[in-house]
Each structure stands twice: as C-alpha cells, then as structure tokens.
Amino acid sequence: MSAPLTQFTIAEAAPGYWRVTFNNPPLNFCDPETLIELQQIVGLIEADDTLRVVVFDSADPDFFVNHYDVSRFADFPLTPGPTGLPTFIDATTRLTSSPVVTIASIRGRTRGGGSEIALACDMRFASLERAIFAQIEVGAGVFPGGGGTERLPLLVGRARALEIVLGSDDFDAATAAHYGWVNRALPDDELDAYVDNLARRIASFDKPALAEAKRLINRRTLPSAEDLMQTQDVFLNAFSWPTVHARGARIAQKRDEVGPDFEARMGYHLGNLSTDTQ
C-alpha cells in the first residue's frame, strides 16, 4: 500500500479532471520525497481509467516547484520504477507517455529540477506577472540532469536552449512564452480560469481519442530514455568534481550574505558570486 502524500494534494475538479497541488514549505524545494511522491502520483494517474486530464499547480504563489535541494544530494532516490528507470526519469517519462493529458499551471519561480518536472508535462501556462523560469545548474557548477538538456531544445530550438542552459539566468513568463518554453503567458488574474476551462474542455472529450492523439504526437517529440539516462549518469558523477565544491562554497556564502533575496533573484546572484572563497 502506498504511503500517504504529504507534499501533494489531489482534488477532483470534475469527472475525468484532477488538480494536483504541490506544497513543500518554506520554499517548495524539489527534494527526495517530492520525487517519490511524484512517482506515486503517476501511478495513481495510470490506474484511473476514467481520468483524462491533470493540472499541476502550487499552493505557494512565489514558487511553483523550486530547484532541487542539493543539501540532500546523498538521498537522491535512484530505485528503478516500473519502467526499470531510476525514480526521476521513471516518473517523468511515464508522465509524458501516459494517455492522460498533463498541464502545468505555473505561478511563481520554477527552476532546475522543478523546471524539468514542468517540462515533462504536456502543456505549460504561466502567470505573466508572477512566473519565473530558469535552468540554473551551469551557474551552480553542473548542468541540467533531469531532462532539461533533452526537452528544452525540442521546445525552443538549439540556440535558445543554449542561452537558457549556459546563461543560467532567470526568464520572465513573456520571454518563456515567446521562446516556446510555455504555451502562453496570461495575466495572473486570468491564468486559473483559462487553464480550468481548457482542462474541463479536454475532460469532456473521449479518452481513446485523447490518448491516441497524444501517443502519435509523442512519436517525434520526446527524448529517448537512453539519452535521459546518459545525462543523469554524468550529472550524478559531476558532484565529485572539485569545481562543484568550490562553486558550492561561493553560493553558500552569497546565500548567507543576501538572505531570502538569493532565492527571489537566483539568476542574478549566480552571475555575481564573490571569488573570495576560491
């Protein structure tokens, strides 16, 4: 029997339509429990034959799903799931291949591993005023290890993916929409109604038609499991690099200096690290 969910809540908004809300205070970090619970949610999605659409959102207006909590790197779950792939890749590949349509409704910051979870959803809609996007891993000394290097280029193209990944900066929702990172950015007071209307519309359609249309589109638009596995293997090994430990010390120093503003403007601060601890 599965353990109770502590970071996610599931509400049935209408027949065939779930809203799954993430809440991991104080900063909505993506931690080992997040990945284990996400895998559990994917299993529940797969088990419901009547389910047609799931909307993922956040209880925190400042953070959708935040970056991975690297202080818990040693606890990163790698147990193979039903696909035989390790936890994160298993959950996200099953999410993308599921016959159920998934939508991320993004309000607040979504960076790193949180961004990669959003990328695994079929669609993304963002608050024009409140959503911030980033793949900040290179700025932290590593690189995206959970699908960012595979899924972003398929959405935004090679050059923009390189700008996002290598620049490690924050992107506003309007730019993310212009690049194709998200489907569209909407005024904050219109976001919930737009996503809810789309989800209810999808939930009213026949599941075989939805599932087959998604399957056929997936044929040319998803990264291979082999590529995802290769990236994760190199990513995990990267934490043994001396440069990662040196940069980590500088990041910790900057976080202590600026306090909460570090998470609020992480892209800015990663580009302005002190070299005193090198």
Buried (B, 14 or more C-beta within 10 A) or exposed (E): EEEEBEBBEEEEBBEBBBBBBBEBEEBBBBBBBBBBBBBBBBBBBBEEEEBBBBBBBBBBEBBBBBBBBBEEEEEBBEEEBEEEBBBBBBBBBBBBBBBBBBBBBBBBBBBBBBBBBBBBBBBBBBBBBBBBBBBBBBBBBBBBBBBBBBBBBBBBEEEBBBBBBEBBBBBBBBBBBBBBBBBBBBEBEEBBEBBBEBBBEBBEBEBEEBBEEBEEEEEEEBBEBEEBBEBBEEBBEBBEEEEBEBBBBBBEBBBEEBEEEBBBBBBEBBEEBEEEBE
